[in-house]
Amino acid sequence: MHKYIVGDIVKMRKPHPCGSDEWEVTRTGMDFRIKCLGCGRQVMLPRPKFEKGVKKVLRSSTDL
């Protein structure tokens, strides 16, 4: 299990309607706020839905 932190870039299973499937985590907790890197739209998701939808972590903010 991966601990997600603010600043992580994740690839989601389903692409956003704008075509991008890369998202930046901007808030963690019971709910996650993620920002689409294609169009900038922000979405709030409950933790279980977010964790189920993540395909992989592309870049962790601890790597920087």
Backbone bond lengths (Angstrom), bond angles and torsions (degrees), N, CA, C in turn:
res aa  C-N    CA-C-N  psi(-1)  N-CA   C-N-CA  omega(-1)  CA-C   N-CA-C  phi
1 M - - - 1.462 - - 1.528 109.05 -
2 H 1.302 115.57 135.86 1.466 121.61 -178.03 1.521 109.59 -99.48
3 K 1.313 116.21 135.83 1.464 120.85 172.98 1.520 107.84 -85.66
4 Y 1.303 116.82 115.52 1.455 121.07 179.98 1.521 109.16 -85.51
5 I 1.326 116.39 136.12 1.460 121.14 178.11 1.524 109.31 -129.04
6 V 1.315 114.66 160.29 1.466 120.89 -179.72 1.528 109.14 -59.38
7 G 1.313 115.71 131.70 1.457 121.18 -179.54 1.515 113.81 104.84
8 D 1.345 117.77 -13.96 1.461 120.32 177.41 1.526 110.21 -64.86
9 I 1.336 116.51 144.23 1.458 122.44 173.32 1.524 106.35 -107.04
10 V 1.341 116.81 120.98 1.463 121.19 -176.87 1.522 110.68 -119.54
11 K 1.320 114.92 153.04 1.465 121.60 174.49 1.523 106.45 -104.21
12 M 1.341 115.96 124.09 1.460 120.57 -178.73 1.530 110.19 -93.73
13 R 1.325 116.29 157.30 1.467 121.32 -179.27 1.527 111.71 -65.37
14 K 1.332 117.12 -42.56 1.462 120.55 -179.74 1.520 109.29 -102.51
15 P 1.329 117.80 135.10 1.471 119.45 176.74 1.531 111.42 -74.57
16 H 1.307 116.30 153.24 1.458 123.13 174.00 1.523 107.64 -70.51
17 P 1.333 118.94 153.20 1.468 119.96 178.37 1.534 114.16 -54.16
18 C 1.320 118.69 -23.35 1.469 120.73 178.60 1.535 111.07 -74.66
19 G 1.337 117.52 -13.20 1.458 121.36 177.50 1.517 114.37 109.94
20 S 1.324 118.20 -17.13 1.461 121.63 -178.29 1.533 110.68 -84.93
21 D 1.344 116.85 144.68 1.463 120.62 175.06 1.528 110.87 -120.22
22 E 1.340 116.48 14.93 1.460 121.47 178.47 1.524 109.43 -106.57
23 W 1.331 115.12 132.91 1.457 121.70 -175.21 1.523 109.90 -133.66
24 E 1.335 116.10 149.02 1.459 121.84 174.79 1.520 108.57 -106.45
25 V 1.325 117.16 131.32 1.459 122.07 177.64 1.533 107.73 -76.98
26 T 1.338 116.98 121.61 1.462 120.53 -179.63 1.528 112.93 -113.10
27 R 1.352 117.70 -10.38 1.460 121.14 176.74 1.519 108.32 -156.00
28 T 1.332 116.41 140.23 1.465 121.11 177.16 1.514 109.13 -125.39
29 G 1.319 115.50 167.71 1.458 121.34 -179.23 1.522 108.60 139.47
30 M 1.330 116.98 -144.39 1.465 120.60 175.38 1.524 110.07 -65.56
31 D 1.323 116.34 -33.83 1.464 122.55 175.63 1.522 108.14 -118.20
32 F 1.314 115.84 150.57 1.457 121.81 176.39 1.515 108.56 -111.94
33 R 1.332 117.29 138.77 1.461 121.26 169.63 1.514 105.81 -108.58
34 I 1.321 115.35 126.61 1.457 120.30 178.66 1.522 109.07 -124.21
35 K 1.336 115.29 147.46 1.461 121.79 -178.02 1.519 108.90 -116.39
36 C 1.330 115.60 127.35 1.463 121.33 178.62 1.528 108.59 -68.52
37 L 1.337 116.41 130.69 1.455 119.73 179.96 1.524 112.00 -82.66
38 G 1.340 117.11 -7.18 1.450 120.93 177.33 1.522 112.41 -84.38
39 C 1.342 115.77 -51.63 1.468 119.67 -173.98 1.525 113.61 -118.37
40 G 1.338 118.21 -11.00 1.459 120.48 177.94 1.523 115.04 89.91
41 R 1.327 118.14 -0.08 1.472 121.74 179.47 1.518 109.87 -64.98
42 Q 1.343 116.47 140.68 1.462 120.40 178.18 1.524 109.27 -109.71
43 V 1.330 116.23 139.68 1.453 122.86 -176.70 1.523 108.68 -132.34
44 M 1.332 115.75 138.83 1.469 121.07 174.09 1.526 108.33 -100.92
45 L 1.350 116.23 132.35 1.463 121.78 178.57 1.523 109.42 -130.93
46 P 1.339 117.74 142.66 1.467 118.95 171.21 1.522 109.71 -66.08
47 R 1.321 116.72 150.68 1.471 122.09 -175.83 1.535 113.37 -51.56
48 P 1.344 120.08 -48.42 1.476 118.12 -177.69 1.535 112.64 -61.24
49 K 1.320 117.57 -39.67 1.466 120.68 -179.94 1.528 110.91 -68.01
50 F 1.330 116.83 -38.97 1.456 120.66 178.25 1.531 110.53 -63.76
51 E 1.338 117.18 -50.49 1.461 121.30 -177.18 1.528 111.73 -63.16
52 K 1.322 117.10 -33.57 1.457 120.97 178.27 1.534 111.04 -72.15
53 G 1.324 117.01 -31.60 1.456 121.53 -175.93 1.517 115.39 -85.60
54 V 1.338 117.84 -13.93 1.463 120.32 -178.59 1.518 110.19 -76.20
55 K 1.315 116.12 126.76 1.470 121.29 176.91 1.522 110.04 -86.41
56 K 1.348 116.34 -48.70 1.468 119.78 175.92 1.522 109.35 -163.06
57 V 1.330 114.61 161.97 1.459 121.67 175.74 1.529 106.71 -91.48
58 L 1.333 116.23 116.56 1.454 120.07 -179.35 1.518 111.53 -78.68
59 R 1.332 116.42 -42.91 1.462 120.59 -178.85 1.520 107.67 -148.69
60 S 1.309 116.10 124.62 1.462 121.08 176.92 1.528 109.09 -92.68
61 S 1.311 116.34 143.66 1.462 119.01 -179.90 1.522 111.23 -68.53
62 T 1.341 118.31 -13.93 1.467 119.85 175.26 1.525 111.16 -78.28
63 D 1.351 117.66 -15.96 1.472 121.47 178.90 1.525 112.44 -76.42
64 L 1.328 116.41 -20.28 1.469 119.73 -174.10 1.495 113.07 -72.99
